[in-house]
Amino acid sequence: MADIKDPENTILVELEHGQVVIELLPDVAPQHCVRMKELARAGAYDGVVFHRVIDGFMAQTGDVQFGNQNKNFEIRRAGTGSSDLPDVPAEFSSLPHDRGTLGAARSQNPDSANSQFFINFSDNHFLNNQYTVYGRVISGMEAVDKITRGEPAQYPDCMISVKVAADV
């Protein structure tokens, strides 16, 4: 288990292959961190699939509208939905999109992030200053590396549960 310094800003994601511990960066992207904690506390991420997983690039998830395999699941629409909360404006920073960082997925509009996010499999510096970085994997990257690839995969992996460490 990772050394958790700030349980209120740490997310615990249970995957089939193990637990992933994500350190949120509220000093860098406060609104994105608040949103992730809000959705985690509501249980909105539990059962949501990784709908876009590209080897050597990233694993994307978080479509709470169409990507929840336990509720309203539509794999062909997964990746097009969001939560019923307002979009979050971009919070770009100088933090690079390195392996293990968490980025906010969005449409062409920089201020359209909502519930979806991605975890970088490798350093993806071409994304710098285009997508908000708001967390980093501090433990469990080996479980992220085992997520089934595909856009979408025939049998996509899901986030079994997502919790704020302070609540556990």
PAGU-558534 format. One record per residue (C-alpha): residue in three letters; x, y, z; residue number from 0. Coordinates in steps of 0.05 Angstrom, whole numbers, plus 32768, in hexadecimal, padded with zeros to 4 digits. Layout:
BEGIN
<r res="ALA" x="X" y="Y" z="Z" n="NUM"/>
...
//
This chain:
BEGIN
<r res="MET" x="8000" y="8000" z="8000" n="0"/>
<r res="ALA" x="8017" y="8045" z="7FF0" n="1"/>
<r res="ASP" x="802B" y="8078" z="8024" n="2"/>
<r res="ILE" x="7FEC" y="80A3" z="8026" n="3"/>
<r res="LYS" x="7FFE" y="80E9" z="803D" n="4"/>
<r res="ASP" x="7FB9" y="810A" z="8033" n="5"/>
<r res="PRO" x="7F7E" y="80D9" z="8037" n="6"/>
<r res="GLU" x="7F4C" y="810F" z="8023" n="7"/>
<r res="ASN" x="7F71" y="8117" z="7FE1" n="8"/>
<r res="THR" x="7F80" y="80CE" z="7FD3" n="9"/>
<r res="ILE" x="7F54" y="80A2" z="7FA8" n="10"/>
<r res="LEU" x="7F53" y="8056" z="7FAF" n="11"/>
<r res="VAL" x="7F3E" y="8031" z="7F6F" n="12"/>
<r res="GLU" x="7F31" y="7FE6" z="7F72" n="13"/>
<r res="LEU" x="7F40" y="7FC4" z="7F30" n="14"/>
<r res="GLU" x="7F3D" y="7F7A" z="7F1F" n="15"/>
<r res="HIS" x="7F89" y="7F77" z="7F23" n="16"/>
<r res="GLY" x="7F92" y="7F9E" z="7F64" n="17"/>
<r res="GLN" x="7F8A" y="7FE1" z="7F86" n="18"/>
<r res="VAL" x="7FA1" y="8023" z="7F66" n="19"/>
<r res="VAL" x="7FB1" y="805C" z="7F95" n="20"/>
<r res="ILE" x="7FAB" y="80A2" z="7F76" n="21"/>
<r res="GLU" x="7FC5" y="80E0" z="7F97" n="22"/>
<r res="LEU" x="7F9A" y="811C" z="7F83" n="23"/>
<r res="LEU" x="7FBB" y="815F" z="7F78" n="24"/>
<r res="PRO" x="7F8B" y="8193" z="7F94" n="25"/>
<r res="ASP" x="7FC0" y="81C9" z="7F93" n="26"/>
<r res="VAL" x="7FC6" y="81C0" z="7F48" n="27"/>
<r res="ALA" x="7F7E" y="81B2" z="7F32" n="28"/>
<r res="PRO" x="7F4E" y="81BC" z="7F6D" n="29"/>
<r res="GLN" x="7F0D" y="81B8" z="7F46" n="30"/>
<r res="HIS" x="7F1F" y="8177" z="7F24" n="31"/>
<r res="CYS" x="7F33" y="8158" z="7F67" n="32"/>
<r res="VAL" x="7EF1" y="816F" z="7F87" n="33"/>
<r res="ARG" x="7ECA" y="814F" z="7F4D" n="34"/>
<r res="MET" x="7EEE" y="810D" z="7F52" n="35"/>
<r res="LYS" x="7EE3" y="8109" z="7F9D" n="36"/>
<r res="GLU" x="7E99" y="811C" z="7F94" n="37"/>
<r res="LEU" x="7E8D" y="80E5" z="7F61" n="38"/>
<r res="ALA" x="7EB5" y="80B2" z="7F89" n="39"/>
<r res="ARG" x="7E8E" y="80C1" z="7FC8" n="40"/>
<r res="ALA" x="7E4C" y="80BA" z="7FA1" n="41"/>
<r res="GLY" x="7E62" y="8075" z="7F88" n="42"/>
<r res="ALA" x="7E5C" y="808E" z="7F41" n="43"/>
<r res="TYR" x="7E9D" y="806F" z="7F2A" n="44"/>
<r res="ASP" x="7E8F" y="802A" z="7F46" n="45"/>
<r res="GLY" x="7E87" y="7FF9" z="7F0C" n="46"/>
<r res="VAL" x="7E9D" y="802B" z="7ED6" n="47"/>
<r res="VAL" x="7EC5" y="800B" z="7E9E" n="48"/>
<r res="PHE" x="7F06" y="8020" z="7E7C" n="49"/>
<r res="HIS" x="7EE7" y="802F" z="7E38" n="50"/>
<r res="ARG" x="7F26" y="8047" z="7E15" n="51"/>
<r res="VAL" x="7F69" y="8025" z="7E24" n="52"/>
<r res="ILE" x="7FA2" y="8030" z="7DF3" n="53"/>
<r res="ASP" x="7FE2" y="8009" z="7DFE" n="54"/>
<r res="GLY" x="801D" y="8037" z="7E0B" n="55"/>
<r res="PHE" x="7FEF" y="8073" z="7E13" n="56"/>
<r res="MET" x="7FB8" y="8074" z="7E48" n="57"/>
<r res="ALA" x="7F7B" y="8053" z="7E68" n="58"/>
<r res="GLN" x="7F3B" y="807D" z="7E68" n="59"/>
<r res="THR" x="7EFF" y="8073" z="7E95" n="60"/>
<r res="GLY" x="7ECD" y="809B" z="7EBD" n="61"/>
<r res="ASP" x="7E8F" y="809D" z="7E90" n="62"/>
<r res="VAL" x="7E5C" y="8098" z="7EC9" n="63"/>
<r res="GLN" x="7E22" y="80A2" z="7E98" n="64"/>
<r res="PHE" x="7E2D" y="8069" z="7E66" n="65"/>
<r res="GLY" x="7E6B" y="8044" z="7E7F" n="66"/>
<r res="ASN" x="7E50" y="8025" z="7EC0" n="67"/>
<r res="GLN" x="7E49" y="7FDB" z="7EB3" n="68"/>
<r res="ASN" x="7E17" y="7FD6" z="7EED" n="69"/>
<r res="LYS" x="7DE8" y="800D" z="7ED5" n="70"/>
<r res="ASN" x="7DD4" y="802A" z="7E91" n="71"/>
<r res="PHE" x="7E11" y="8008" z="7E70" n="72"/>
<r res="GLU" x="7E19" y="8016" z="7E26" n="73"/>
<r res="ILE" x="7E5F" y="8003" z="7E10" n="74"/>
<r res="ARG" x="7E56" y="8024" z="7DCC" n="75"/>
<r res="ARG" x="7E46" y="8066" z="7DEF" n="76"/>
<r res="ALA" x="7E79" y="805F" z="7E27" n="77"/>
<r res="GLY" x="7EA7" y="809B" z="7E23" n="78"/>
<r res="THR" x="7E71" y="80CA" z="7E0B" n="79"/>
<r res="GLY" x="7E50" y="80D6" z="7E4F" n="80"/>
<r res="SER" x="7E5D" y="80FC" z="7E8F" n="81"/>
<r res="SER" x="7E3E" y="8109" z="7ED2" n="82"/>
<r res="ASP" x="7E02" y="8135" z="7EDD" n="83"/>
<r res="LEU" x="7E30" y="8169" z="7EFD" n="84"/>
<r res="PRO" x="7E49" y="81A7" z="7ED7" n="85"/>
<r res="ASP" x="7E89" y="81A2" z="7EAF" n="86"/>
<r res="VAL" x="7ECB" y="81B5" z="7ED1" n="87"/>
<r res="PRO" x="7EF5" y="81EC" z="7EB1" n="88"/>
<r res="ALA" x="7F3C" y="81DC" z="7E9C" n="89"/>
<r res="GLU" x="7F71" y="81E2" z="7ED1" n="90"/>
<r res="PHE" x="7FB0" y="81DC" z="7EA7" n="91"/>
<r res="SER" x="7FF3" y="81DD" z="7ECB" n="92"/>
<r res="SER" x="803C" y="81D0" z="7EBD" n="93"/>
<r res="LEU" x="8036" y="8188" z="7ED6" n="94"/>
<r res="PRO" x="8048" y="8159" z="7E9E" n="95"/>
<r res="HIS" x="801E" y="811D" z="7E88" n="96"/>
<r res="ASP" x="8050" y="80E9" z="7EA3" n="97"/>
<r res="ARG" x="8044" y="809F" z="7EAC" n="98"/>
<r res="GLY" x="8011" y="8095" z="7EE3" n="99"/>
<r res="THR" x="7FF3" y="80DB" z="7EE2" n="100"/>
<r res="LEU" x="7FA8" y="80E5" z="7EE1" n="101"/>
<r res="GLY" x="7F8C" y="8112" z="7EAB" n="102"/>
<r res="ALA" x="7F47" y="812F" z="7EA1" n="103"/>
<r res="ALA" x="7F25" y="8115" z="7E62" n="104"/>
<r res="ARG" x="7EFD" y="8149" z="7E3C" n="105"/>
<r res="SER" x="7EE1" y="815B" z="7DF8" n="106"/>
<r res="GLN" x="7F00" y="818F" z="7DC9" n="107"/>
<r res="ASN" x="7EEA" y="81C5" z="7DFA" n="108"/>
<r res="PRO" x="7F21" y="81CC" z="7E30" n="109"/>
<r res="ASP" x="7EEB" y="81DC" z="7E64" n="110"/>
<r res="SER" x="7EC2" y="819C" z="7E58" n="111"/>
<r res="ALA" x="7EE1" y="816C" z="7E8A" n="112"/>
<r res="ASN" x="7EAD" y="814A" z="7EB5" n="113"/>
<r res="SER" x="7EB4" y="8103" z="7ED0" n="114"/>
<r res="GLN" x="7EE3" y="80E0" z="7EA0" n="115"/>
<r res="PHE" x="7F2D" y="80D9" z="7EAB" n="116"/>
<r res="PHE" x="7F69" y="80B3" z="7E92" n="117"/>
<r res="ILE" x="7FA8" y="8095" z="7EAF" n="118"/>
<r res="ASN" x="7FE7" y="809B" z="7E84" n="119"/>
<r res="PHE" x="800C" y="805A" z="7E75" n="120"/>
<r res="SER" x="8049" y="8082" z="7E5F" n="121"/>
<r res="ASP" x="8064" y="80C8" z="7E5C" n="122"/>
<r res="ASN" x="8033" y="80EC" z="7E2D" n="123"/>
<r res="HIS" x="8051" y="8132" z="7E2C" n="124"/>
<r res="PHE" x="802C" y="8144" z="7DEC" n="125"/>
<r res="LEU" x="7FEF" y="814B" z="7E1A" n="126"/>
<r res="ASN" x="8011" y="817F" z="7E46" n="127"/>
<r res="ASN" x="7FEA" y="81C1" z="7E4D" n="128"/>
<r res="GLN" x="7FAF" y="81A2" z="7E28" n="129"/>
<r res="TYR" x="7F90" y="8174" z="7E5D" n="130"/>
<r res="THR" x="7F8D" y="8180" z="7EA8" n="131"/>
<r res="VAL" x="7FBA" y="8155" z="7ED3" n="132"/>
<r res="TYR" x="7F9B" y="814D" z="7F18" n="133"/>
<r res="GLY" x="7FB8" y="810E" z="7F37" n="134"/>
<r res="ARG" x="7FED" y="80D8" z="7F33" n="135"/>
<r res="VAL" x="7FEF" y="808D" z="7F42" n="136"/>
<r res="ILE" x="801A" y="8083" z="7F80" n="137"/>
<r res="SER" x="800D" y="8038" z="7F85" n="138"/>
<r res="GLY" x="7FEF" y="8002" z="7F59" n="139"/>
<r res="MET" x="8008" y="8017" z="7F14" n="140"/>
<r res="GLU" x="8013" y="7FCD" z="7F06" n="141"/>
<r res="ALA" x="7FC7" y="7FC3" z="7F0B" n="142"/>
<r res="VAL" x="7FBC" y="7FFD" z="7EDB" n="143"/>
<r res="ASP" x="7FED" y="7FDD" z="7EAA" n="144"/>
<r res="LYS" x="7FC2" y="7F9E" z="7EA9" n="145"/>
<r res="ILE" x="7F82" y="7FC2" z="7E93" n="146"/>
<r res="THR" x="7F66" y="7FA1" z="7E54" n="147"/>
<r res="ARG" x="7F76" y="7FC8" z="7E15" n="148"/>
<r res="GLY" x="7F41" y="7FDE" z="7DE3" n="149"/>
<r res="GLU" x="7F15" y="8017" z="7DCB" n="150"/>
<r res="PRO" x="7EEC" y="7FF8" z="7DEA" n="151"/>
<r res="ALA" x="7F06" y="7FB4" z="7DFE" n="152"/>
<r res="GLN" x="7ED7" y="7F7A" z="7DF1" n="153"/>
<r res="TYR" x="7ED7" y="7F6C" z="7E3C" n="154"/>
<r res="PRO" x="7EED" y="7FAD" z="7E5C" n="155"/>
<r res="ASP" x="7F09" y="7FB1" z="7EA2" n="156"/>
<r res="CYS" x="7EE5" y="7FDE" z="7ED3" n="157"/>
<r res="MET" x="7EF1" y="8005" z="7F12" n="158"/>
<r res="ILE" x="7ED2" y="7FD5" z="7F46" n="159"/>
<r res="SER" x="7ED1" y="800C" z="7F7A" n="160"/>
<r res="VAL" x="7EEC" y="8053" z="7F81" n="161"/>
<r res="LYS" x="7EF2" y="8071" z="7FC7" n="162"/>
<r res="VAL" x="7F11" y="80AD" z="7FE8" n="163"/>
<r res="ALA" x="7F45" y="8091" z="8019" n="164"/>
<r res="ALA" x="7F2B" y="80BE" z="8051" n="165"/>
<r res="ASP" x="7EE9" y="8099" z="804E" n="166"/>
<r res="VAL" x="7F05" y="8053" z="8053" n="167"/>
//
